[in-house]
């Protein structure tokens, strides 16, 4: 892939590599071989002793690090390998040089274990180029990227095609990468189908390409594709995905979706795979392993049968380690309704997980279809949105004090994280009073209404919602702005995935919304639904479907003679790093759809993919914000919050240069140049907190901080104290000898406890 990844450190920071007992934020703050434990550098837990093929312990001195294996008395890196090395499949370790031409990549070949630039045969070149005089040469009118074509052309699948000039500034086209378009799920029988299968985006091998997990359905018919991981091998203008051996076994059924995470913050992502009674944590680097999280629940716990389909990776207990929150959907097993309580696991000091037994987040009896995360009140702390399904589901009703009858499942809500000065963990807020609080919520998005403020969008059955959370109870403005989409010729519409971006590049937030029927014995309701892109205009939003190139819901893609296509979850990313969007949609049944943004004749910078590396707060694709030149607001499009679809962890921007705000509040400049990235934006070590004889001392080195106002809350006191300037840092003269503290800088909390 012809991309340039730039690592941005960008700031004069205090780079400390501490010994045992020194303060730290993340593992890289410590000396080699140490790890950050409870905010102090310490010895890591004993690693598993490497073994030889015979099974006996290997003799490599004191043993090898976890990512290396003792081979021939030497610790060698475990596959996958970095550039300049090849994988010795007989031993599973990396060796320098190359063993065959494929170890060298496109445009090179292997000679005497050394990669040589050029070619000896056509297979050494990237199609459609051929080998001529030991050089890869393109045939006329062919291309490997948009830059190989004339100014008014673009590159697609190796051919130069004309750019377009769509009436409303945005249009897409279908893309059909092999393998992905062959992944198909059919539903067994004619009973009510479930919520469909899902997917998940993550980087399995650390190559800065997004790989894709595609799930299956609990109601899948014989012959349906099993859950599978597809490796991204795309090049600019050409999508290519390959199923990974041993990750697509026929036995991988009942796994509907997946959500990525990065436990070690090393760029090699892990995967949380979900299904009915399934919550599995899959690790791929340096060794392949699977942890059954459901088995960690006590025997007989009804949540073991949870129909899991929504998840978040975030720091629930604010200890600096990422935890897991899983949403359970309404379901029946053997005719009996299962528990609708959600589940959470906390990450321990050793990197293992254990169930969280008590939390307001787990008290609901609901059917949670999606989970969103966003700082809703701009206090620096990440809040959580529950998109709960409560209309038309459940087995009974309850009576409110007002006398209104409502479903027996709890309504959707948003949970504001309590500040350390408050005596609570979260505060629950409903989306309305009385029956107005209930809905059939399925997707969450954060949308800025031009000239006003951010609003929370929830896709719904019958009428979507657009909540102004500044009002209490929240004010729904969806109808007034053209986003309700209640019905089509009397058929109530189901809204599912909701994704925000500036699709037409006019500087305003737009919305992509999928729609699809759940169950209709006759099949007539399916044809009323279409996926739509809603473009923001001066007086509201306009709705486009086939006019914008989105495929109509048909029988060909559903694979069913009576039921047309019915969309469910969706995600956006630049899968081939060509500077233009790809929209991935998964259905109730049939095949996934990929729509690619068509480059227009307008002169705009390519969209750029940022890979942020957060060092202070563990997140995965949320908590980031971008401020473009001339704008006062921070754009916050990435909130996860889709049914059965783990979204990209990376930030897609439309401005080549701007500041990026990290979840911790650190503000880092990025520069994409003239390209689409990916660009790595790495948060530096910018704070150090420790106890001195004269009090608690804080050193801040981020150059985005000019005369900051600093407060600190000591755990257990419920009070915030001002820190005063003291030499190069800030001091609180009355503090306990040891403990944990949380900082508030310029009115925004840094949401983790830091030990001292």
C-alpha positions, 0 to 999 in steps of 0.5 A, spaced: 500 500 500 502 506 497 501 510 504 506 514 509 505 513 516 507 519 520 508 518 528 507 525 531 510 527 538 509 534 536 510 537 543 516 538 548 514 533 553 518 530 559 520 523 557 521 519 563 523 512 563 522 510 570 525 505 574 522 500 580 517 505 584 518 511 579 511 514 577 508 512 571 502 513 567 503 507 561 508 501 561 512 505 556 513 510 562 518 505 565 524 502 563 525 496 559 522 490 562 518 494 567 510 495 567 506 501 570 502 498 575 498 502 580 501 508 577 508 506 579 513 502 575 514 495 577 516 488 575 511 485 570 508 478 573 512 472 571 511 470 563 509 463 561 516 459 560 517 458 553 518 451 551 521 447 545 517 443 540 519 437 545 515 441 550 521 441 555 523 448 558 528 452 553 534 455 556 535 462 554 538 465 560 532 468 564 527 466 559 524 471 553 519 477 553 512 475 552 513 477 544 519 473 543 520 465 543 527 461 545 530 458 538 536 455 538 538 459 545 536 465 542 530 469 543 527 471 537 521 475 535 514 471 534 510 472 528 507 476 525 514 480 523 516 487 521 519 489 515 526 486 513 524 479 517 520 473 514 516 468 518 519 461 519 513 457 519 516 451 522 518 455 528 513 461 528 519 466 529 521 471 525 528 471 521 532 476 518 531 477 510 527 473 506 525 466 504 521 467 498 519 473 493 512 474 497 516 476 503 518 482 500 511 485 498 509 488 491 515 491 487 520 487 490 523 480 490 528 475 494 535 474 492 540 470 496 535 472 502 535 479 501 529 483 498 531 487 491 527 492 489 524 491 482 521 484 479 523 478 475 516 476 473 509 479 473 507 476 479 512 481 483 508 487 480 501 490 483 496 488 478 495 491 472 502 493 472 507 488 468 514 486 469 518 490 463 526 490 464 526 488 471 521 494 473 514 494 474 510 498 468 503 500 468 499 499 461 496 505 458 490 508 462 491 503 468 493 506 475 495 504 482 492 510 485 488 517 484 495 520 482 496 516 476 490 519 473 489 525 470 486 531 474 479 530 472 479 522 473 480 517 479 483 510 480 478 505 481 480 497 481 486 499 476 482 503 471 482 511 470 475 513 470 472 520 470 470 524 476 463 526 477 459 532 479 453 530 483 447 535 484 448 535 492 455 534 492 455 527 494 455 520 491 457 513 492 458 507 488 457 499 490 464 496 491 465 488 490 471 486 494 472 478 493 471 474 499 467 479 503 461 479 498 461 472 498 460 472 506 452 471 506 447 469 512 440 466 510 435 465 516 432 458 517 425 457 517 419 463 516 419 465 524 420 472 526 428 473 524 432 476 529 436 483 529 441 480 524 448 479 524 454 484 525 461 486 524 467 489 527 473 493 525 480 492 528 487 492 526 489 485 527 496 485 525 498 492 527 499 494 519 495 500 520 490 497 515 483 495 518 481 488 518 474 486 518 470 481 523 464 478 519 459 475 524 453 470 523 446 469 526 443 465 531 438 463 526 442 462 521 440 456 516 445 451 514 450 453 508 450 460 511 457 463 512 460 462 519 463 468 523 470 470 520 476 475 520 478 478 513 485 481 513 485 487 509 490 487 503 487 493 499 491 498 495 489 505 493 483 504 489 482 497 490 479 493 496 481 486 497 480 482 503 482 475 504 479 470 510 484 468 515 486 461 516 483 458 522 479 464 523 473 462 519 472 455 521 465 452 520 464 451 528 464 459 529 457 459 529 452 463 534 457 469 534 454 475 531 458 481 532 465 484 535 468 490 538 476 491 537 480 494 543 487 495 544 489 492 551 497 493 551 496 500 547 501 497 542 497 497 535 496 490 535 488 490 537 484 484 541 477 483 539 471 482 543 466 477 540 459 477 542 453 472 541 448 468 545 451 466 551 458 468 548 463 474 550 470 472 548 476 476 548 481 474 543 488 476 543 492 475 536 499 478 538 504 475 540 500 469 541 493 467 539 489 466 545 481 466 547 478 468 554 471 466 555 468 472 559 462 468 560 465 463 564 468 468 569 460 469 572 458 465 577 455 458 576 447 459 575 448 466 573 442 468 568 446 473 564 450 467 562 445 466 557 445 474 555 444 475 547 450 480 547 450 485 541 453 491 544 459 493 547 464 499 550 471 498 552 473 504 557 475 505 563 469 504 568 473 504 575 477 510 573 484 506 574 487 507 568 486 500 565 480 499 560 474 495 562 468 492 558 461 493 558 456 489 554 449 490 552 444 484 553 438 484 548 431 481 549 431 474 548 428 467 549 432 460 550 427 454 550 421 459 550 423 462 557 426 470 557 433 470 559 436 476 564 436 483 560 441 485 565 447 488 562 454 485 564 461 489 565 468 486 567 474 490 570 481 489 568 486 487 573 493 489 575 495 483 571 491 484 565 486 479 567 478 480 567 473 479 573 466 481 573 464 488 576 458 486 581 455 492 583 454 499 578 448 503 577 450 501 569 448 494 571 441 495 575 437 496 569 432 490 566 432 493 559 434 490 552 440 494 550 441 494 542 447 499 542 452 503 547 454 510 545 460 514 549 461 521 549 462 527 554 455 530 554 456 535 559 463 538 557 466 536 564 472 532 561 468 525 563 466 520 558 458 519 559 454 513 556 448 512 552 444 506 553 440 505 546 434 500 549 429 497 545 422 498 549 416 499 544 413 492 542 417 488 546 417 485 553 412 480 556 408 485 560 407 492 562 408 496 568 404 502 571 407 509 572 405 514 578 401 518 572 397 512 571 400 511 564 402 503 562 409 502 559 413 496 557 416 492 563 423 493 560 427 500 562 427 505 557 433 508 554 437 513 558 444 517 558 448 516 564 453 522 566 459 520 570 459 523 577 465 528 578 470 525 584 467 531 588 460 527 588 457 521 592 455 517 586 458 513 580 453 515 575 447 519 574 441 517 570 437 521 565 431 519 561 430 522 554 423 524 556 417 524 562 412 519 562 411 514 556 415 519 552 421 516 555 420 509 552 422 508 545 425 503 540 432 506 540 437 502 535 443 507 534 447 513 537 450 519 533 452 526 535 450 531 530 451 539 530 446 543 528 449 549 524 448 555 528 446 552 534 449 546 538 450 539 538 444 534 539 444 527 540 441 523 535 437 516 536 435 512 531 428 509 532 422 505 530 416 510 527 420 516 528 427 518 530 429 522 535 434 528 535 435 530 543 437 537 545 440 535 552 440 542 554 433 542 556 430 538 561 427 534 559 430 533 553 427 537 547 426 532 541 427 536 534 427 531 529 421 532 526 422 540 525 429 538 522 427 533 517 430 527 521 424 524 524 422 519 518 416 516 521 413 512 516 412 511 508 405 511 506 403 509 513 408 503 514 412 505 520 420 505 519 425 502 523 431 506 523 438 502 525 445 505 524 446 512 524 453 515 522 455 522 522 460 526 517 461 531 513 459 527 507 458 533 502 464 537 504 460 543 505 463 544 513 456 541 516 454 535 519 450 530 515 447 523 517 447 516 514 442 512 516 440 505 515 433 502 515 430 495 515 424 491 517 424 486 522 418 482 521 412 482 516 409 475 514 407 478 508 413 482 506 410 488 504 413 492 509 420 491 507 420 495 500 418 501 504 425 502 507 431 505 504 438 507 507 439 514 506 444 520 507 441 526 510 445 532 508 444 538 512 442 545 509 440 552 511 433 550 514 434 542 516 436 536 512 434 533 505 434 526 504 437 522 499 437 515 497 438 512 490 440 519 488 446 519 492 448 512 489 445 508 495 443 501 492 435 500 493 433 494 498 432 488 493 432 480 493 438 479 490 442 482 496 437 479 501 437 472 497 430 471 499 424 470 494 419 474 499 423 479 503 428 484 500 434 487 503 433 489 510 439 493 513 442 493 520 448 496 523 453 500 519 460 503 519 465 508 516 472 508 514 477 509 509 479 502 508 484 502 502 487 509 504 485 513 498 482 519 501 475 517 500 469 514 505 467 507 505 460 505 508 460 498 510 452 495 512 450 489 514 443 486 514 438 482 517 440 476 512 444 476 505 450 479 504 454 485 506 454 492 502 460 496 501 459 503 498 465 507 496 465 515 496 466 517 488 471 522 488 468 529 485 470 534 480 471 539 486 478 541 489 478 538 496 483 535 500 483 527 501 480 525 507 485 523 512 486 517 517 489 519 524 491 513 528 491 516 535 495 513 541 492 515 547 497 514 553 493 517 559 486 514 558 484 507 555 479 508 549 478 505 543 475 510 537 471 515 542 473 521 546 477 524 541 475 531 538 478 536 532 477 543 531 478 546 524 481 552 522 476 558 523 471 554 528 470 555 535 467 548 536 470 541 537 467 536 532 466 529 535 463 524 530 466 518 533 461 515 539 461 508 537 454 506 539 451 502 533 447 495 533 452 489 533 458 493 529 464 495 532 466 501 529 473 504 527 478 506 532 481 511 528 479 518 526 477 520 519 478 528 518 476 532 512 482 538 514 489 536 512 492 540 518 488 541 525 489 540 532 486 533 535 484 533 542 485 527 546 480 524 551 485 526 557 484 533 554 491 533 551 491 537 544 496 535 539 497 538 532 497 533 526 499 534 519 497 529 513 500 533 508 497 532 501 495 525 503 490 520 506 494 518 511 494 514 516 498 519 520 499 516 527 498 522 533 502 519 539 500 523 546 507 524 549 508 524 557 505 530 559 504 530 566 507 527 573 504 527 580 508 525 586 509 527 593 514 531 596 516 533 603 512 540 602 506 537 599 503 534 592 507 536 586 504 536 579 509 537 573 505 539 566 509 539 560 504 540 555 505 546 550 497 547 549 497 549 556 498 556 558 497 559 565 492 553 566 488 553 572 489 546 576 485 543 581 486 536 585 481 531 588 484 526 593 480 520 593 475 519 599 475 527 600 469 529 596 473 536 595 477 539 590 483 543 592 486 549 588 493 547 586 498 553 586 504 555 582 510 552 584 517 553 580 516 549 574 509 546 576 503 546 581 503 544 589 498 542 594 501 543 601 496 539 605 496 532 602 496 525 605 503 521 604 500 516 599 493 515 596 490 517 589 488 523 586 484 526 580 486 532 576 481 538 573 485 542 568 481 549 566 475 546 568 475 539 565 476 533 569 482 528 567 478 522 568 483 517 572 485 516 579 493 517 579 497 514 585 502 518 589 
